[in-house]
Amino acid sequence: KSKSKADATDGDGNDEQFDHLLIVFGGVAGIEECVDADESMTLAGEDSKKMFDVWVNICPYQGSRTIRSEEAVFIALARLSPYIARNSTASESKGKKQRVVRTE
């Protein structure tokens, strides 16, 4: 099951198994602006969510416009680690698939 946007604290966890996890961090203007600026992309920025299985706001109540990259990596890995760990233990006996996650 995929979600167009999720809060990392919503408890859902998207328990589907996966082989690979790709975490994408948006810039100050967001991933939408990056997609619009890339001439090789045929997708409009407003439709960039279609590139991802799950879209997670990893820090929904941050209180500021930006988070430094090194902080964002640390926060994202800390918040996602229970789901990653659960997948690694459960995937040993079950089939897995690729999962793409975008954080903002």
C-alpha positions as a Python dict, from the first residue, in 0.01 Angstrom:
ca = {
    (1, 'K'): (0, 0, 0),
    (2, 'S'): (137, 340, -90),
    (3, 'K'): (67, 676, 65),
    (4, 'S'): (94, 1005, -117),
    (5, 'K'): (217, 1179, 198),
    (6, 'A'): (271, 1047, 547),
    (7, 'D'): (381, 1175, 881),
    (8, 'A'): (664, 964, 1023),
    (9, 'T'): (472, 942, 1351),
    (10, 'D'): (144, 815, 1207),
    (11, 'G'): (221, 456, 1311),
    (12, 'D'): (138, 302, 972),
    (13, 'G'): (492, 199, 886),
    (14, 'N'): (402, 58, 543),
    (15, 'D'): (502, -294, 641),
    (16, 'E'): (553, -420, 286),
    (17, 'Q'): (891, -585, 238),
    (18, 'F'): (1156, -435, 11),
    (19, 'D'): (1505, -511, -118),
    (20, 'H'): (1620, -151, -153),
    (21, 'L'): (1532, 173, 21),
    (22, 'L'): (1613, 505, -143),
    (23, 'I'): (1570, 816, 70),
    (24, 'V'): (1548, 1142, -127),
    (25, 'F'): (1595, 1475, 48),
    (26, 'G'): (1437, 1784, -106),
    (27, 'G'): (1616, 2116, -133),
    (28, 'V'): (1497, 2450, 4),
    (29, 'A'): (1243, 2484, -280),
    (30, 'G'): (1150, 2115, -261),
    (31, 'I'): (1179, 1822, -498),
    (32, 'E'): (903, 1972, -713),
    (33, 'E'): (1128, 2263, -811),
    (34, 'C'): (1413, 2024, -894),
    (35, 'V'): (1188, 1823, -1124),
    (36, 'D'): (1066, 2140, -1296),
    (37, 'A'): (1425, 2256, -1350),
    (38, 'D'): (1542, 1926, -1500),
    (39, 'E'): (1488, 1946, -1877),
    (40, 'S'): (1525, 1568, -1914),
    (41, 'M'): (1221, 1505, -1693),
    (42, 'T'): (888, 1474, -1869),
    (43, 'L'): (701, 1493, -1540),
    (44, 'A'): (578, 1827, -1405),
    (45, 'G'): (706, 1925, -1060),
    (46, 'E'): (357, 1920, -916),
    (47, 'D'): (336, 1552, -1019),
    (48, 'S'): (674, 1456, -870),
    (49, 'K'): (503, 1249, -600),
    (50, 'K'): (429, 991, -871),
    (51, 'M'): (801, 901, -873),
    (52, 'F'): (782, 761, -519),
    (53, 'D'): (602, 476, -346),
    (54, 'V'): (591, 669, -18),
    (55, 'W'): (623, 1043, 51),
    (56, 'V'): (712, 1111, 416),
    (57, 'N'): (741, 1439, 601),
    (58, 'I'): (1012, 1324, 838),
    (59, 'C'): (996, 1633, 1061),
    (60, 'P'): (641, 1773, 1034),
    (61, 'Y'): (660, 2021, 1323),
    (62, 'Q'): (1010, 2154, 1260),
    (63, 'G'): (914, 2519, 1312),
    (64, 'S'): (1160, 2652, 1053),
    (65, 'R'): (1174, 2659, 676),
    (66, 'T'): (1491, 2455, 639),
    (67, 'I'): (1693, 2184, 810),
    (68, 'R'): (2064, 2148, 731),
    (69, 'S'): (2147, 1841, 521),
    (70, 'E'): (2355, 1675, 792),
    (71, 'E'): (2068, 1721, 1038),
    (72, 'A'): (1814, 1589, 788),
    (73, 'V'): (2015, 1269, 729),
    (74, 'F'): (2050, 1205, 1103),
    (75, 'I'): (1680, 1276, 1173),
    (76, 'A'): (1559, 1064, 879),
    (77, 'L'): (1772, 764, 968),
    (78, 'A'): (1672, 786, 1333),
    (79, 'R'): (1301, 813, 1250),
    (80, 'L'): (1306, 540, 983),
    (81, 'S'): (1537, 295, 1161),
    (82, 'P'): (1254, 96, 1329),
    (83, 'Y'): (1094, 33, 988),
    (84, 'I'): (1427, -53, 829),
    (85, 'A'): (1517, -290, 1113),
    (86, 'R'): (1173, -453, 1102),
    (87, 'N'): (1213, -508, 728),
    (88, 'S'): (1560, -660, 761),
    (89, 'T'): (1443, -915, 1019),
    (90, 'A'): (1115, -997, 845),
    (91, 'S'): (1263, -1012, 495),
    (92, 'E'): (1486, -1309, 567),
    (93, 'S'): (1191, -1542, 519),
    (94, 'K'): (960, -1340, 291),
    (95, 'G'): (976, -1203, -63),
    (96, 'K'): (1087, -840, -93),
    (97, 'K'): (1041, -556, -339),
    (98, 'Q'): (1203, -221, -405),
    (99, 'R'): (1070, 79, -215),
    (100, 'V'): (1136, 449, -286),
    (101, 'V'): (1081, 703, -10),
    (102, 'R'): (1103, 1081, -40),
    (103, 'T'): (1143, 1299, 266),
    (104, 'E'): (1080, 1671, 292),
}
